[in-house]
Amino acid sequence: MGIFDRLRRRSGPDRFAGEVLAALRAAGISDARYHRREFSIEYRRAPGAEPTWLYLHNVYVECQREPHTREARIRRFVTTFTRIPDVPEDWDSARDRLRPVLRSATFARGGDSGRPAPLRRPAFPFLDEMVVIDQPTSMAYVSEMTCAAWGVSAEEVFAAARANLATAAGLPRAESPGGRVMLRFVDDGDAYWVSHILLDGWLATLAEHVGGTPVAFMPDVRSLVVVDSDPQPLTELFELVERHFTESARPLSPMAYTVDHAGRVVPLTVGAGHPAAGVVERSARVLAATEYGAQQNILRDAVDDYVASYALFSSPEGGTFSVAAWTRGMSVLLPRVDFVAFNVAAGNTFFVPWDVVVEADVLTELPEYRPARYRGEVWPAPAAYGYLRERAVPIDLGRPVPR
């Protein structure tokens, strides 16, 4: 039985990957390999050519939602990516085609698949800035290896990408709004609207369009919504954005972003008494839960430590909080959460606030992970354990927040 037949016998993502591999074979590409952990396919369009990677998550989600389109979507997906032009071999040819994009911190991460690492740097919590080569019908991500081949630094590549976008950036002349105004930008594949918030001062200039301090939402990689900071409708808008985020095939963030006193883009924060305080807090935790869940799937079979889940709960008072569990006798990789649940034995669990766990000096932050993970070695020493037990707090787990 061949590999394609074995893949087809499995269900879900594996079967889907097998169908994409078969479509590649039908298109004349036989040198292709499925990477199950990161749900991607590595292929070469010709013998000895540089490998290209197809990330399958987005098209898989689209096919799950519209199963009758599955065959056509796979065929279109393969056709698009097997006909893209080659990556420019020199810097002069590539420079003007570069664009910055925002992606999740877990996007295109998958351990030791052997592919060149995509160029990236942190932009916002759980979001990274990456660079693509803008192609007529698609885009190709710039890798660290590509930078080396071009003989330029990562900083030069990021700067060129932003400069190209800034050259094309523009807005119509603002009119004095007569009331609350919402701006909605939907990308046609060429505008890179979401990327505009990476440009210094761009979001700040929208104040005159929306009639106040701008607040931006980016529920998926192609949608940008900007309103003013009037607190009254924000709660409802957060709820709509979270629904869009959770249902999107290409989600980005349920959080809101605004500008500080210097015009820099920052996550929106509000005081405890603000009408939108609860939804602002929830949006940050929903994004964290999504990203830590994706990271857990990547790491589960790649490390010996137990990779703890980021569990999100709704409190009886209407707020949200996060919990991760550390079980006695197991080395653990913890996400950064509100509370750590120490599982001593069946039926014997106590909860400790994150800051207290950090004070106890029982965790080591591991810089190689984004989002951040912290290793706990087997179990706290007796003195540290006593310190933690004394500072345990009662927790009503309420109900889990579905992801």
Phi, psi and omega per residue, in radians:
M1 nan 2.244 -3.118
G2 -1.331 2.955 -3.104
I3 -1.113 -0.631 -3.131
F4 -1.139 -0.688 3.113
D5 -1.164 -0.705 3.131
R6 -1.127 -0.699 3.120
L7 -1.130 -0.678 -3.115
R8 -1.165 -0.441 -3.140
R9 -1.272 -0.353 3.105
R10 -1.445 2.914 -3.114
S11 -1.850 2.947 2.994
G12 1.136 -2.385 -3.045
P13 -0.995 -0.683 -3.113
D14 -1.110 -0.737 3.122
R15 -1.143 -0.717 3.113
F16 -1.050 -0.784 3.110
A17 -1.042 -0.671 3.096
G18 -1.082 -0.652 3.119
E19 -1.192 -0.660 3.087
V20 -1.165 -0.724 3.092
L21 -1.048 -0.715 3.121
A22 -1.131 -0.666 3.107
A23 -1.164 -0.652 3.064
L24 -1.100 -0.750 3.128
R25 -1.089 -0.706 3.118
A26 -1.149 -0.479 3.122
A27 -1.466 0.050 3.078
G28 1.672 0.204 -3.128
I29 -1.923 1.940 -3.102
S30 -1.766 -0.358 -3.113
D31 -1.552 1.442 -3.106
A32 -2.460 2.523 -3.086
R33 -2.466 2.350 -3.120
Y34 -1.553 2.267 3.034
H35 -1.856 1.772 -3.003
R36 -1.141 -0.706 -3.037
R37 -1.046 -0.723 -3.105
E38 -1.807 0.085 3.086
F39 0.944 1.020 -3.131
S40 -2.478 2.867 3.085
I41 -2.180 2.274 3.068
E42 -1.749 2.260 3.125
Y43 -2.517 2.821 3.054
R44 -2.157 2.271 -3.100
R45 -1.296 -0.343 3.106
A46 -2.641 2.696 3.119
P47 -0.986 2.279 3.117
G48 1.447 -0.085 -3.138
A49 -1.283 2.801 3.062
E50 -1.143 2.480 -3.129
P51 -1.249 2.629 3.048
T52 -2.130 2.585 -3.116
W53 -2.034 2.330 3.006
L54 -1.816 2.095 3.080
Y55 -1.626 2.161 -2.901
L56 -1.662 -0.202 -2.968
H57 -0.997 -0.883 -3.024
N58 -1.100 -0.849 -3.112
V59 -1.177 -0.543 3.089
Y60 -1.121 -0.786 3.119
V61 -1.077 -0.747 3.118
E62 -1.053 -0.715 3.135
C63 -1.216 -0.581 3.102
Q64 -1.138 -0.632 -3.111
R65 -1.360 -0.550 3.139
E66 -2.256 1.276 -3.016
P67 -1.034 -0.462 -3.137
H68 -1.214 -0.250 3.135
T69 -1.691 0.031 -2.964
R70 -0.973 -0.931 -3.082
E71 -1.069 -0.775 -3.118
A72 -1.180 -0.675 -3.141
R73 -1.144 -0.748 3.130
I74 -1.099 -0.759 -3.140
R75 -1.096 -0.754 3.135
R76 -1.173 -0.696 3.131
F77 -1.053 -0.840 -3.132
V78 -1.161 -0.749 -3.137
T79 -1.057 -0.761 -3.119
T80 -1.051 -0.818 -3.008
F81 -1.470 -0.320 3.092
T82 -1.550 -0.126 3.127
R83 -1.925 0.086 -3.130
I84 -1.199 2.567 3.115
P85 -1.095 2.742 3.080
D86 -1.146 2.672 3.073
V87 -1.124 2.331 3.129
P88 -0.961 2.427 -3.062
E89 -1.465 -0.336 -3.099
D90 -2.245 2.776 -3.050
W91 -1.114 -0.708 -3.107
D92 -1.082 -0.614 3.132
S93 -1.342 -0.483 -3.041
A94 -1.586 -0.570 -2.900
R95 -0.912 -0.842 -3.054
D96 -1.288 -0.163 -3.108
R97 -1.742 0.059 -3.094
L98 -1.446 2.496 3.070
R99 -2.458 2.522 3.049
P100 -1.465 2.584 3.049
V101 -2.404 2.671 3.037
L102 -1.761 2.331 3.089
R103 -2.428 2.831 3.111
S104 -1.134 2.692 -3.103
A105 -1.108 -0.404 -3.136
T106 -1.649 -0.089 -3.115
F107 -1.092 2.323 3.077
A108 1.061 0.552 2.999
R109 -1.944 2.364 -3.114
G110 -2.827 0.389 3.041
G111 1.403 -2.324 -2.932
D112 -1.731 0.831 -3.130
S113 -1.260 -0.271 3.136
G114 1.624 -0.114 -3.141
R115 -1.351 2.655 3.061
P116 -1.064 2.414 -3.112
A117 -1.213 2.244 3.091
P118 -1.093 2.549 3.076
L119 -1.223 2.288 -3.110
R120 -2.767 2.769 3.004
R121 -2.677 2.622 -3.135
P122 -1.078 2.394 3.093
A123 -1.983 -0.895 3.109
F124 -2.464 2.976 3.075
P125 -0.927 2.145 3.086
F126 1.231 0.131 3.110
L127 -2.219 2.420 3.134
D128 -2.051 2.636 2.975
E129 -1.612 2.276 3.079
M130 -2.215 3.048 -3.113
V131 -2.255 2.379 3.096
V132 -2.136 2.738 2.974
I133 -1.647 2.028 -3.082
D134 -1.286 2.025 3.131
Q135 -1.851 2.826 -3.116
P136 -0.978 -0.662 -3.094
T137 -2.177 0.082 -3.089
S138 -2.842 -3.016 3.090
M139 -2.435 2.636 3.095
A140 -2.143 2.324 -3.110
Y141 -1.387 2.387 3.098
V142 -1.381 2.333 3.127
S143 -1.859 2.919 3.061
E144 -1.097 -0.597 3.106
M145 -1.156 -0.645 3.114
T146 -1.100 -0.739 3.098
C147 -0.993 -0.769 -3.141
A148 -1.103 -0.708 3.136
A149 -1.140 -0.598 3.115
W150 -1.368 -0.290 -3.125
G151 1.304 0.552 3.132
V152 -2.252 2.815 3.139
S153 -1.478 2.839 3.079
A154 -1.051 -0.675 -3.130
E155 -1.061 -0.689 3.112
E156 -1.130 -0.675 -3.134
V157 -1.169 -0.818 3.117
F158 -1.070 -0.755 -3.115
A159 -1.110 -0.740 3.138
A160 -1.137 -0.714 -3.140
A161 -1.079 -0.786 3.130
R162 -1.170 -0.692 -3.134
A163 -1.104 -0.701 3.107
N164 -1.097 -0.737 3.131
L165 -1.164 -0.714 -3.141
A166 -1.082 -0.621 3.130
T167 -1.105 -0.624 -3.106
A168 -1.563 -0.220 -3.059
A169 -1.191 2.478 3.101
G170 -3.021 2.743 3.120
L171 -2.463 2.686 3.055
P172 -1.177 2.837 3.113
R173 -1.078 2.323 -3.089
A174 -1.320 2.447 3.002
E175 -1.860 2.635 3.139
S176 -1.142 2.019 -3.089
P177 -1.186 2.445 3.105
G178 -1.540 -0.024 3.137
G179 -3.054 -2.813 -3.132
R180 -1.174 2.270 -3.097
V181 -2.091 2.383 3.036
M182 -2.020 2.248 3.046
L183 -1.805 2.284 3.123
R184 -2.195 2.114 3.129
F185 -1.946 2.155 3.101
V186 -2.050 2.135 -3.044
D187 -1.310 2.368 3.061
D188 -1.645 0.119 -3.110
G189 1.835 -0.245 -3.111
D190 -2.074 -0.354 -2.997
A191 -1.436 -0.500 -3.124
Y192 0.945 0.835 -3.067
W193 -1.077 -0.764 -3.123
V194 -1.042 -0.639 -3.125
S195 -1.116 -0.352 -3.087
H196 -1.061 -0.459 -3.117
I197 -1.263 -0.136 3.026
L198 -1.375 -0.251 -3.099
L199 -1.440 2.253 -3.129
D200 -0.998 2.154 3.033
G201 1.485 -0.187 -3.043
W202 -1.133 -0.857 -3.126
L203 -1.111 -0.657 -3.139
A204 -1.044 -0.589 -3.123
T205 -1.176 -0.280 -3.128
L206 -1.378 -0.080 3.102
A207 -0.990 -0.725 -3.119
E208 -1.253 -0.326 3.100
H209 -1.448 -0.674 -3.057
V210 -1.732 -0.152 3.055
G211 1.468 0.414 3.124
G212 3.045 -3.008 3.114
T213 -1.041 2.159 -3.065
P214 -1.288 2.473 3.032
V215 -2.195 2.181 -3.044
A216 -1.967 2.516 3.042
F217 -2.146 2.464 3.124
M218 -2.313 1.261 -3.066
P219 -1.138 -0.506 3.056
D220 -2.463 3.054 -2.981
V221 -1.251 -0.132 -3.123
R222 -2.079 0.052 -3.064
S223 -2.135 2.286 3.081
L224 -2.296 2.181 3.122
V225 -2.102 2.299 -3.133
V226 -2.252 2.260 3.085
V227 -2.305 3.087 3.012
D228 -1.551 3.041 -2.969
S229 -1.535 0.293 3.073
D230 -0.956 2.108 -3.005
P231 -1.255 -0.328 -2.980
Q232 -1.079 -0.889 -3.098
P233 -1.528 -0.036 -3.023
L234 -1.082 -0.683 -3.107
T235 -1.012 -0.842 3.139
E236 -1.127 -0.683 -3.129
L237 -1.138 -0.710 3.077
F238 -1.013 -0.728 -3.128
E239 -1.126 -0.719 3.109
L240 -1.150 -0.709 -3.134
V241 -1.155 -0.733 3.116
E242 -1.072 -0.693 3.116
R243 -1.120 -0.765 3.089
H244 -1.043 -0.798 -3.134
F245 -1.034 -0.851 -3.067
T246 -1.246 -0.438 -3.101
E247 -1.669 -0.161 -3.047
S248 -1.340 2.546 3.028
A249 -1.331 -0.367 3.136
R250 -2.241 1.091 -3.063
P251 -1.192 2.680 3.085
L252 -2.209 -1.103 -3.098
S253 -2.771 2.428 3.009
P254 -1.595 -0.022 -3.076
M255 -1.396 2.897 3.041
A256 -1.892 2.633 -3.102
Y257 -2.302 2.521 -3.131
T258 -2.449 -2.898 -3.123
V259 -2.060 2.554 3.082
D260 -1.564 -3.006 -3.068
H261 -1.105 -0.367 3.132
A262 -1.669 0.055 -3.137
G263 1.487 0.110 3.127
R264 -1.423 2.558 3.141
V265 -1.395 2.261 -3.122
V266 -2.442 2.717 3.024
P267 -1.041 2.457 3.113
L268 -1.184 2.256 3.015
T269 -2.216 2.556 3.134
V270 -2.406 2.819 3.126
G271 -1.279 2.898 -3.068
A272 -1.055 -0.525 -3.104
G273 -1.562 0.008 -3.119
H274 -1.198 2.470 -3.133
P275 -1.011 -0.465 -3.113
A276 -1.749 0.180 -3.058
A277 -0.988 -0.749 -3.096
G278 -1.132 -0.751 -3.094
V279 -1.327 -0.530 3.057
V280 -1.100 -0.803 3.123
E281 -1.110 -0.756 -3.114
R282 -1.106 -0.727 -3.084
S283 -1.062 -0.692 3.130
A284 -1.136 -0.671 -3.127
R285 -1.304 -0.594 3.081
V286 -1.113 -0.738 3.096
L287 -1.119 -0.759 3.119
A288 -1.058 -0.766 -3.140
A289 -1.076 -0.710 3.138
T290 -1.119 -0.814 -3.083
E291 -1.245 -0.725 3.103
Y292 -1.162 -0.583 3.073
G293 -1.128 -0.745 3.097
A294 -1.122 -0.721 3.124
Q295 -1.126 -0.679 3.124
Q296 -1.060 -0.715 3.113
N297 -1.102 -0.623 3.132
I298 -1.228 -0.724 -2.999
L299 -1.513 -0.341 -2.951
R300 -0.918 -0.740 -3.116
D301 -1.759 0.117 -3.048
A302 -1.856 -0.259 -3.094
V303 -2.264 2.783 3.126
D304 -1.477 -0.455 -3.137
D305 -1.210 2.740 3.027
Y306 -1.311 2.193 -3.127
V307 -1.644 1.833 -3.031
A308 -1.271 2.564 3.093
S309 -1.390 2.655 2.976
Y310 -1.683 1.772 -3.087
A311 -1.715 2.290 -3.083
L312 -1.952 2.336 -3.089
F313 -2.261 2.629 2.991
S314 -1.686 2.251 3.133
S315 -1.416 2.779 3.096
P316 -1.026 -0.453 -3.131
E317 -1.420 -0.084 3.103
G318 1.788 -0.086 3.114
G319 -1.500 -3.053 3.083
T320 -2.293 2.640 3.076
F321 -2.656 2.774 -3.066
S322 -2.030 2.595 -3.096
V323 -2.418 2.464 2.976
A324 -2.293 2.561 -3.033
A325 -1.832 2.447 3.035
W326 -2.134 1.994 -3.091
T327 -1.712 2.373 -3.115
R328 -0.960 2.342 3.079
G329 1.574 0.063 -3.105
M330 -2.210 2.283 2.950
S331 -1.240 2.406 -2.976
V332 -2.322 2.581 2.954
L333 -1.875 1.874 -3.059
L334 -1.645 2.438 2.908
P335 -1.362 2.871 3.050
R336 -1.375 2.072 -3.036
V337 -2.317 3.099 3.079
D338 -1.352 -0.670 -3.098
F339 -2.434 2.479 3.013
V340 -1.806 2.235 3.088
A341 -1.630 2.004 3.104
F342 -1.595 1.932 -3.129
N343 -1.600 1.720 -3.112
V344 -1.321 -0.789 3.127
A345 -2.859 3.036 -3.139
A346 -0.990 2.174 3.129
G347 1.399 0.057 -3.121
N348 -2.215 1.549 -3.121
T349 -2.268 2.421 3.027
F350 -2.291 2.715 -3.010
F351 -2.005 2.377 -3.105
V352 -2.273 2.320 3.089
P353 -1.039 2.579 -3.080
W354 -0.965 -0.802 -3.094
D355 -1.041 -0.607 3.124
V356 -1.219 -0.694 3.104
V357 -1.075 -0.717 3.103
V358 -1.114 -0.740 3.119
E359 -1.059 -0.565 -3.112
A360 -1.271 -0.160 3.073
D361 1.007 0.828 3.130
V362 -1.944 0.043 -3.107
L363 -2.143 2.624 3.047
T364 -2.136 2.117 3.108
E365 -1.266 2.375 -3.110
L366 -1.853 1.831 -3.014
P367 -1.170 -0.240 -3.103
E368 -1.333 -0.143 -3.087
Y369 -1.876 2.402 2.971
R370 -2.429 2.078 0.026
P371 -1.134 2.832 -2.983
A372 -1.097 2.473 3.006
R373 -2.205 2.652 -3.082
Y374 -2.272 2.228 -3.111
R375 -1.566 2.315 2.961
G376 -1.964 2.185 -3.050
E377 -1.518 1.811 3.027
V378 1.023 -1.142 -3.108
W379 -2.964 2.542 3.118
P380 -1.037 2.548 3.059
A381 -1.087 2.773 -3.052
P382 -0.897 -0.757 -3.101
A383 -1.153 -0.783 3.139
A384 -1.170 -0.664 3.115
Y385 -1.074 -0.759 3.106
G386 -1.078 -0.711 3.114
Y387 -1.061 -0.772 -3.130
L388 -1.171 -0.724 -3.099
R389 -1.127 -0.646 3.141
E390 -1.168 -0.455 -3.067
R391 -1.833 0.263 3.075
A392 -1.131 2.610 -3.133
V393 -2.170 2.601 3.083
P394 -1.269 2.373 -3.116
I395 -2.242 2.257 2.968
D396 -1.738 1.880 -3.042
L397 -1.159 -0.211 3.101
G398 0.995 -2.182 3.127
R399 -2.263 2.512 3.112
P400 -1.121 2.562 3.036
V401 -1.618 2.072 -3.117
P402 -1.147 2.567 3.112
R403 -1.861 nan nan
